[in-house]
């Protein structure tokens, strides 16, 4: 057999292996886990993964180029730059805005970046790591995104950017936030790691900011195992992002290629001698944060399934919300941000004060029945041990953020969850509050 024939046979057997190794399992209430998140895949992803491994290219290659192109088209961005995680994507997006290539618009140490206190660490960490000062806003319940009413109060002469996440797939209020950034000439970064496919005003999130990010961790809307991307519309920002991603080098050649610019030995930059090899000229203090082509190969197959994944998440959200409607005296149910169509990551609930149960009691009740739960990430980030003593500013009292920290949790609605599993979750919550049998 030729190499091509052998490859074809290997990929055929890979798909057969998937069918044999991952058969559909019946749901057994109380025994089968109702997970909050999980990867949804089939033989297509496995075949792509093996196909890329047979190339033995290992770093970014042909699948990465396909994925970056198709992701940008899906989002409506001019470019997407693949990286090894969503956290790295956030670091690259924030770091890119410190580039000397941006002239007077570059962010400098001590500049302030407005963000939200209720969220995930890797939205805040790149601000601190770049010696910038985070300015924390309170969140709103039941959307769980930043309250834009505090934006003007957050403004100072050092304010240079806004960096916020679309919480659990629910877009933050992009209308007033984007207008605030335009009015004051601020950079806007959208952390869309939990919100791939969400829309605001009929446009995809990630297309409003100067830069945006997404994650492909197994918990997210599509998976590469590990992976992420930065996307945007300005070509100069793409060059800067990819410089930081690729060791900080000034050269933009793809891996394995030389002299794309046609003058590799004719540059004179910094205090280097004229003609110093452009491949070893560094314009930024960067990293190596590239993904592998095997990761990208999985992403290419996942991206084809993304519209169906998003719709299933929306359907599961609507189904569970209707099933819990009669528990609103005990639980605050989630709501979409006005003018948005979320791509829900999870189903978030806040236990009301003075009810019969605390958040911890509800969570324990569900976990004992094999219904998995999560808190809303870091709660109030300023109360986390890593951030004590960090230079920052706070706008307001963060009362709702503390409420989220103490009373909020979420359960799963990802595409692998069946109606039977969602019914089991709803029934357990009814039983927890002593309303067993009411829903039916």
Secondary structure as UniProt FT lines:
FT   HELIX           3..21
FT   TURN            29..31
FT   HELIX           43..55
FT   HELIX           62..75
FT   STRAND          79..83
FT   HELIX           86..96
FT   TURN            97..98
FT   HELIX           100..105
FT   TURN            109..110
FT   STRAND          112..116
FT   HELIX           121..129
FT   TURN            130..131
FT   STRAND          133..137
FT   TURN            141..143
FT   HELIX           148..150
FT   HELIX           151..154
FT   TURN            157..158
FT   STRAND          159..165
FT   HELIX           167..169
FT   HELIX           174..183
FT   TURN            184..185
FT   STRAND          187..191
FT   TURN            193..194
FT   TURN            196..197
FT   STRAND          199..200
FT   TURN            201..202
FT   STRAND          203..204
FT   TURN            205..206
FT   STRAND          211..215
FT   TURN            218..219
FT   STRAND          228..232
FT   HELIX           235..245
FT   TURN            247..248
FT   TURN            255..256
FT   TURN            260..261
FT   TURN            264..265
FT   TURN            270..271
FT   TURN            274..275
FT   HELIX           278..280
FT   HELIX           293..323
FT   HELIX           325..327
FT   TURN            328..330
FT   STRAND          331..333
FT   TURN            338..339
FT   STRAND          340..341
FT   STRAND          347..351
FT   TURN            353..354
FT   HELIX           359..368
FT   TURN            369..370
FT   TURN            377..378
FT   HELIX           381..383
FT   HELIX           385..387
FT   TURN            388..389
FT   STRAND          392..394
FT   HELIX           399..407
FT   STRAND          408..411
FT   TURN            415..416
FT   HELIX           419..432
FT   TURN            433..434
FT   TURN            436..438
//
